[in-house]
Amino acid sequence: MKVWIRADGNEQIGTGHVMRCLAIAEALEAAGVPVCFVMADDAAAQLVKSRGKKVRILHTRYDRMEEELPVLTAVMEEEHPDMLLIDSYYVSDAYLQRLTGQVWTVYIDDKSFHSYPVNMIINYNIYGDRSLYHPEPAYSLMGAAYAPLRPEFRNVEYPVREQAEAVLLTTGGSDRYDLAGQILRAVPKELAVVFHVVSGIFNSHYDALCRMALADDRIRVHRNVSRMSELMRECDIAITAGGSTMYELSAIGVPMISFSFVDNQEKIVETFYQKKITCYGGNYLTEGDLMPGRIVEHMMELMQSRELREHYSSLERHLVDGNGASRIAEELCRVYEEDRI
């Protein structure tokens, strides 16, 4: 079996789609399945290549996917991939229908809850369930057991320390509203805490964050982190935007405050909060400048209570075990062979 993965990353959409697909790609390769990424442009190609993955560039628009069909279908006719895994919010039924007529298709969904014309739907989110789709898909992988994480997030020992002295702050691959900067500016100057700020490769505020770090020795800025699990383990609290990072933090057990700043993050942040697994940092789209102050208040509450941090840590670790990518790879191989018989 040969698998192609259709995903993009850039300053507008960040790197979330690419990162979760990289985890699946690594699990597939570990199972002996060759993988190739197919991308509209080269904006995130180097990120994928740096992980040792093959990349094909279509030279098309990432947000006009129907227009790429003549190019993509022609390349597939030449190379004959057995399976195409698609991860993009810009697909249409017409796009998926055309590809499903040519190759076994899998779609990663966390937004529309629509019965797409594909062979399999993956919704690994905490709220993922077959009942969301009408009619229900023939094949599906649903729920946080399938959260696609890299092997480094498996079986990590995480001590909830007596004193909370280090905080992870991450806003994803890009940070269009400078939320990391806004949150840091809301922290009282006298508060004794170290902030490990992870700046994504498309964060246009990276230089400003570095200047803040030069002026405040509590701030350390990280970019291109090779072992994110190790940095997370060093931190007592995490402040994070909604997305796959929440599942990574859960696998380790780092108590977190989560927030959203784009619409596709809202449901995951709200569901974690409704299940009392995380503190709710807010929705920047509706709360604006009020959100950073609320996040800092929650951070200080967590700092003052080891018992509360232990509570959140335990709930998180029961949700995610870090084996989701391997489960996806195993099921893709099994179902593909089953469907061919």
Secondary structure, DSSP 8 states (H G I E B T S, - for coil): --EEEEE--BTTTBSHHHHHHHHHHHHHHHTT--EEEEESSSTTHHHHHTTT-EEEE--S-TT-GGGGHHHHHHHHHHH--SEEEEE-TT--HHHHHHHHTTSEEEEE-SS-----SSSEEEE-STT--GGGSSS--SEEEESGGG----GGGSS------SS--EEEEE--S--TT-HHHHHHHTS-TT---EEEEE--TT-TTHHHHHHHHHH-TTEEEE-S-S-HHHHHHT-SEEEEESSHHHHHHHHHT--EEEEESSHHHHHHHHHHHHTTSSEEEEEHHHHTTHHHHHHHHHHHHHHH-HHHHHHHHHHHHHH--S-HHHHHHHHHHHHHHHHH-
